[in-house]
Amino acid sequence: MKDARVQVMGIDAGGTMTDTFFVKENGSFVVGKAQSNPEDESLAIYNSS
């Protein structure tokens, strides 16, 4: 899975949780979840990916 490039990335930055969804070119996918941070949403995206 390390060698496949990410083809699709989705982010749902909600009020309570931030979700990320990555689909690689070989069809595999990874889902991440972290607590949202209203003061720095980029931190929540980083933590969920």
SEZAMAR-500348 format. One record per residue (C-alpha): residue number from 1; residue in one letter; x, y, z. Coordinates in nm, 2 decimals, decimal comma, always signed. Each point is the difference from the previous one (the first is absolute). Example, Ala and Ser with C-alpha at 12.3 -4.5 7.8 and 13.67 -1.06 7.14 Angstrom:
BEGIN
SITE  i  aa  east  north  up
SITE  1  a  +1,23  -0,45  +0,78
SITE  2  s  +0,14  +0,34  -0,07
REM end
This chain:
BEGIN
SITE  i  aa  east  north  up
SITE  1  m  +0,00  +0,00  +0,00
SITE  2  k  +0,30  +0,24  +0,05
SITE  3  d  +0,08  +0,01  -0,37
SITE  4  a  -0,35  +0,09  -0,13
SITE  5  r  -0,07  +0,37  -0,05
SITE  6  v  -0,30  +0,17  +0,15
SITE  7  q  -0,26  +0,07  -0,27
SITE  8  v  -0,29  +0,14  +0,21
SITE  9  m  +0,00  +0,18  +0,33
SITE  10  g  -0,31  +0,10  +0,19
SITE  11  i  -0,03  +0,21  +0,32
SITE  12  d  -0,30  +0,05  +0,22
SITE  13  a  +0,09  +0,27  +0,25
SITE  14  g  -0,30  -0,01  +0,24
SITE  15  g  -0,07  +0,16  +0,33
SITE  16  t  +0,10  -0,30  +0,21
SITE  17  m  +0,21  -0,23  -0,22
SITE  18  t  +0,21  +0,04  -0,31
SITE  19  d  +0,01  -0,29  -0,24
SITE  20  t  +0,24  -0,07  -0,29
SITE  21  f  -0,04  -0,25  -0,28
SITE  22  f  +0,28  -0,10  -0,24
SITE  23  v  -0,04  -0,22  -0,30
SITE  24  k  +0,32  -0,13  -0,17
SITE  25  e  +0,04  -0,08  -0,37
SITE  26  n  -0,01  -0,37  +0,08
SITE  27  g  -0,34  +0,03  +0,16
SITE  28  s  +0,10  -0,03  +0,36
SITE  29  f  -0,12  +0,26  +0,24
SITE  30  v  +0,07  +0,15  +0,34
SITE  31  v  -0,24  +0,17  +0,24
SITE  32  g  +0,11  +0,23  +0,28
SITE  33  k  -0,18  +0,18  +0,28
SITE  34  a  +0,11  +0,25  +0,26
SITE  35  q  -0,16  +0,25  +0,23
SITE  36  s  -0,06  +0,34  -0,17
SITE  37  n  +0,19  +0,30  +0,11
SITE  38  p  -0,19  +0,32  -0,07
SITE  39  e  +0,31  +0,22  +0,07
SITE  40  d  +0,22  -0,19  -0,25
SITE  41  e  -0,19  -0,23  -0,24
SITE  42  s  +0,32  -0,09  -0,18
SITE  43  l  +0,11  -0,18  +0,32
SITE  44  a  -0,32  -0,21  +0,00
SITE  45  i  +0,05  -0,09  -0,37
SITE  46  y  +0,37  -0,10  +0,07
SITE  47  n  -0,10  -0,21  +0,30
SITE  48  s  -0,27  -0,18  -0,19
SITE  49  s  +0,21  -0,09  -0,30
REM end
